[in-house]
């Protein structure tokens, strides 16, 4: 473990370059550039508010903020894992030429998605300001929730990019999974809908715990329950351990399939 940490510190400048490259490639030849990371969630929120706010007006207070807090965490999870899935294959030319710790590639995708999440969080603050939401001091603790979600996504991303090296169809399959995942997560509808109809699906969904904790801190200004905190931490630790194990076990075979 100590050796891995020392190696990561050694290659930290390279990790930074990979993150910067991802951001530049994403917004290359775009007139508004990185501003889209603020505009996209804002525009999506406006559409979803128009479509669903009246439907859940009695169940959800301040639908815009409720939706936004769920949407930006789901978007981060979706973006980071989808890009991590292709991270090894997309850097195959670099891997073949020089020695680079391959785990840097999925890690860089999580880091670049975190940068996008930061700008989306700015958009959330704008929405809270315009809707008259209360700014609780607990909002600063939301960084902890994001950290554990990022750890969870890193573990999942390492599993996905390992599977994608050997089975390219996993990319198409995971796209369907993320779509289903979105509808099974209380992003634009109250959690009570699933609590009464499919409680098991809700309890087995890690995003439910991260989004629930995030909303509790931002909308209510309260610490999430101990159960939600422990389940979120456990999900992150378990996924990272599983991802590291799968990745380390198969990484030596990557060169044969990329």
N, C-alpha and C positions, 0 to 999 in steps of 0.2 A: 504493500500500500504506500509506504514511504517513497519507494522508487518511482511509482506512478506519479505521485505528487511532485517530485523533483523533476520528472520528465515534463510534466505539464507546465511547470514554471519555466523550464528551458524553452519550450515551444510557445509560450504565451504571445510573443510578438507575431508569430506566424498565425496563431488563432485570431489575433486582432486583424491581420491582413485578410484572412478568409472572410471575416464578418463584414469588413469594409467592401470587399469585392462583391459579396452577395447583395449588399444594399445598392451599390453602384449599378450592378447588372439589372436589378429589379426595376430601377427608375431611370434607366438609360433612355434618352430621347423622349422623356416625358416632360411636358411643359411645366407641370406643377410639382413634379418630382416627389420628394418624401412627404409633401403636404397631403398626398393622397392617403397616407396612413391616418390622418385626422379626418379628412373628408369622407372616405369610404364608410367608416362606422357611423358617422353622423347622418349620411344620406340613407344608409340602411335602417338606422333607428327611426328616421322620419317616416319611411315607408311602413315599417312594422307597427309603429304607433298608430298610424292612420288605419291600418288593417285590423289590429287586435285590441287597441286600448278600450274601445266601447264594449267589446265582448267580455273583457275581464275587469270592467270598471268597478264592480262591487268587490272583487277579490284582491286586486292589486292597487296599492296606492302609489302614485307617481310611476306610471307604467314605463315612461321613457327611461328613467334611471334604473328601474327593475330590469328592463330588457337589456339595457346597455351593459350593466354589470355582468350579466350572464353571457352576452354576445362576445365581449372582448376576451373573456377567458376561454370560451369555446374556440374562437378564431385563433387565439394563440396556440392552443392545443392542436387544432387542425393544421395550421400553417407549419408549426415546428415539426410535427411528426411526418407530415406529407413531404416536406423538403428533406428531412433527415432520411427518409426512406430511400431517396435517390442519391444521397450524398456520396456514397462510395463509388457507385457507377459513374456519376457525373465527374468525378475526379480521377478516373482510371488512368489517364495519361500522366498525371502527376505522380500517382502511386507507382507506376511502372518505371519512372525515371530516377526518383530519389527516395531515400527512406524518410517517411513521415509517419508518426503514430496515427494509425487509421481512425482511432476514436476521435481525433480532432475534427473530422469532417461532420459527423452527426452533432458533435458539441457546438461547432460553429453555426449550424442551422438553428439550434436552440437559442444561441446567443443573438443571432440576427433577428429571430422572431421576438425576442425580449425587447430589442430596440424598437420594433414596430409596436409592441404592446405599450411601451412608454408613451409613444405619441397618441395611441388610442386612449390611454389614461388621461391625457390632456383633454381629449375630446369629451371624455366622461365628466371632467371637472366643468367644462363649458356647459354641458347639458344640465348638470346639477345647479349651476349658477342661474341659467335661464328658466328652470322649472321651480326655483325657489326651495330646493332641497337644503336641509341643514348639513353643514360641514362639521362632522364630529371629529374630535381629536383622534379617535380610534382609526381614522382613515389611514394614518401612517403605518399601522400594523398590517395593512393589507399587503405590504411588501413581503411579509412572512408567508402569506398564502401563495403569492406568486412564486416565491422561491420553491416551495414544496411541489407546486404544480410543474415548475420547470424541471425539477428532479424527476418527477413522474414521467414527463414527456421525453426526457433524455433516455431513461431506461427503455421506454416503449420505442423510441426512435432507433436505438441500437438493435433492438430485436427486429424491427421492420427492415432496416438497411441490410442486416445480415441475411434475412429471408429473401430480400429482393435480389441479392447477388446470385442466389441459386434458383429462385423461382420468380421470374419477371411478372407473372400473372398476379402476384400479390399486390402490385400497384393498382390494378383495376379493382380488385376485390376490396382493398382498403378504402378506396373512394366510396364504395357503397356502404361500408361499415361506418365511416364518419358521417355520412348523411343520416343513417339510421340512428347513430349516436346523438346527433343534434336533436332529433325529434323525441328521443327518449330522455332528454335532459330538460328540466324546467327552465328554459331560457325565456320564452315568450308566453308561458302559461304558468299558473300557480302550481307549486309542488303538490298541493292537496289533491289535484286531479289524479296523479299517479299513486299517491299514498292510499287512496281508496280503491283504485282499480288494479294496480300492479305494484304493490309495495316492494316485492322482491327485486324487480327490475331497478327500482330506485335505489335500494340499498346496495346493489351490486355495481352501481355506477359511480366511479371515483369522482367524476366531474361534479356530481351532485353535492359532494362534501366540500370541494374547493369553492364552487360558486356559492353554496350556502354560507360558508364562512366569510367569503368576500362580501356578500350582501349584508350579512349581520354587522360587519365592521363599518361599512360605508353608509348603509341606509338607516340602520338602527343605532349605530354607535356603541354596540355591545360586543363583548367577547363571545364567539361561538361556543356552543356547548363542548364540554370535555370530550364527549363521544365523537363529535364531528372532528375535533382537533386530532384525536388519537387515530381515527380511521384514515384521515388525510395523510398523516405522517406515515402510518403503516403502509398505505398504498404506494406512497412515493419510495419508501425504503425497499419494499418488496419488488417493485418494478425496476428500480435501479439495479438491485442485486441480480434479478433475472436477466436484465439487459446486458450487464457487464459479463455475466457468466456465458451467455450465448455468444456474445461478440468475441470474447477472448478465446473461446473454444474453437471458433470457426474462422477467425481472421487470417490464419496462415494459408487457408485455402482460397482466399479471395483472388489472388493473382492467377489462379487457374481458370477462373470463370469470368473475370472482367475483360 
